Structure formats: structure tokens, C-alpha cells
């Protein structure tokens, strides 16, 4: 592998390259998580609107779908740009990594474009710009194809990432990882666990985004006939998303005990191999230099319960795993940034638990109070303030996942310093500043457009006028409406 410039002017090329890719990934995921979840949620809203055709309330569901569809379109359009830029970094800063894994990593990326991106971009145009010309069932089919496309897109990207954590279906030929079993890559257990967790997280982001907007308008008693049903739909979606995210995340952590024990030990700040039953660390004052915890508050038995679903069981400590890795992979340090991993994991868990509790409190209030749920002002205020928290949980989750496998880029095969390009500090720093400027501008634009559109509310065209208008007759036209 090529050797990068290690130290210039007190800055490290490897750390700068890592920081650039990490921050641009978080910037990109700001858009992606909302897009993946909101596409599915809007498809559900469109289904409700279709089921009410010719019945009371159809107009309100149409307004609901168009309103949130507008927000989805804004986020989708701005987010596409960030994804394109991100892929260039594999050649810019990680050329040695690309050379090593390109034969494998390039396949899911290509399939994501061919199978998902074209599907999404084509049918989102038909759904949005053809809404006055397409028959209702065609528009319904179009948005469901968009929703399916976003899920396919997420799967291929997560598949590529999961291979870096658990490489399968390959052999090393002339210093490169060569694909030998595509089926093993597709059915990599790590990929499906990650996909389930990402999916649940995206649904949670979208659900609380919709809940917060609905609550904002309901507090002002605006368009209750639109935002009331939308809040109920999003509440169910939030409950499903939080449960799905929690259960898949729990299973994912248990898998890490077996195939990424160093990551799991870092999540628990466990420096020495635990006893059985193992406790769970509630709080730790971590001293990474001395490799110990100066203060540690633990809950007995809970570590074994979370790791094995049993009151018995132990897991290895960071020091013991480090010694084992030195024998397997060579003399160097293999302990990741423990403080980052430990606290990122706990922030994610605390926020996830809060969101899950909020979703089920909402369902309980709906069950007990029925229509008065929309007048429960304290709960509506809580929903408005919770809008950013699912994103924070997602970001800290990715920090836990990616920093927990350091110093490896590909588990057991390639370290970060082996995968970096032979750039100078100035080149990486210039790229970092440029990308930050562009990404911050895009995120600022996205937040401005989303908040302005969300605050404006739904179309103010009177419902009586819409209901008085004759329904379009599609029977004699090959497709859509005849102008």
C-alpha cells in the first residue's frame, strides 16, 4: 500500500481525510434519512387518499399528500447533489482503498444507480408533475415505486458498507480483494441487520418530522382536517419505526460481540475481560491514555442480558482483544477511540428510548382521548421540540458504527492509513474547506426551504370550491385528463 504524508504543519493527512469523509457522510445522511422514510410515509398517505376517492374527506387527504410531497421533493432535489460529491472522495482521498476493494465495492454502487436511482427519479417526476394528468391508480403506483426505489437504494449502499465490517465472498489476488461469491455478499448477515436498523431509523426521522409539523399547525388550530389525520398516521409510523430500530439495533449489537468484539468492548468501555454475569456500564470517566476508567457506575447482570439475552455470559476486554489482534494482524494498536464510541452509543440509546416512549404515549393519548388528542397542547409542544432528535440519534449511531471498527477500513484486511491517498495536507485541507462551504450552503438552503414551506401550511383553496368542482372523467382518455 502507498504511504501518505503523515505529518505536515502539525496536521495529519489521515486524520484530515477521515474527518472530511465523516463530515460529508453526515451531511449527506441529513438528507438521505428523511428521503428514505418520508417516501414510504407519503406512499401510505397517497394510499389513504386513493381509498377515499368519491367519499367525504378525499380533498383533505389530497391536500395532505401534496403538502408533504412538496417537502419530500425539496429534500430529494437538494440531497441528490450531496451524494454525487461524496462518491468522488473515494478517488480523491481514498485511492488506495478504492484500488483494494474496487472490484467488490463498485458492484453495489453501480446496482444502486441502475436499479434504484433511475427508478426514483423517473417516477417521482411522473407522480409530482403528472398529478393532473395521470389516473389516480397510476399516481398511486408511481409514488409506491418511488418508495420502493428509495428502499432499494438504501439496501445497496448499506450492503457496501456492511461488507467493510464483515468481508465475505472474496479472495485476495495481487494485493486486491476480488469478488468470488456475489450471493455471499448479498446475503451477508451484517448487511441485513444494518439495513433493518437504517430502515427503522429513517422511518423514525420521517415520522417525527411529520409529527412536529402537524403539531406546529394544530397548536395554531390551522387546517385541523388535514394535520389531524396526518398526525395519527405519523404516530403509528413513529411507533413502528422506533420499535423496529430498537430491536434491530439490539440484534446488531449482539452480532458485534461475535464478529467485532473490539467495537462492542469500546461501546462498554470494558478494558479488561468481564466476569460472568457481566454488568452494563451506565457512566464511565474514561482515561484512554492509562487504559482504564477512573469512575465507573455499573448495573449488575444487564451486560449479559443485553449481549446474550441471558443472565450469564462475559465479553472480552479491550486490552485482551488488542493483544489477540497484534498476533493476528501485526504489531500496532487496534483500540478505537473509546470515548467517542462509548458516549455516542449512549446518546443514541437515550434519544431512541425517548422517541419510543413519546410514540407510545401518543398512541395511549389517542386511545384514551380520541379527538381530544389534537387539543393536548403539552404533547403537541413536545412533538415540535423533538424534530431534530432523530437526526442526532442517527448521526451518533453512525459514529458508533464507523469509529468502533477503527483502525480498520475493512475489518481485518485494510487499515485506515493503508487506504488513504498520497495527498499533501494542503490538498486535503483545501478540499475539506471547499466541501464544507458547499455542504453547509446546501443544508442551509434545505432547512430554509423546508421550514418556510412547512410553516406556510397547505393550500388555502376553499374545500367547498374543490368539492363543488366536477370530478374529472378519465374513462374516454387513454391516460390522464384531456385538456
Helices and strands as residue ranges (DSSP letters): H 13-51, H 58-92, H 95-111, I 112-117, H 118-129, H 136-165, E 170-173, E 176-179, H 182-186, H 189-219, H 224-259, H 261-268, E 280-287, E 292-299, H 302-308, H 318-329, H 338-369, G 370-375, H 377-385, H 389-403, E 408-410, E 414-415, H 416-419, H 425-456, H 463-468
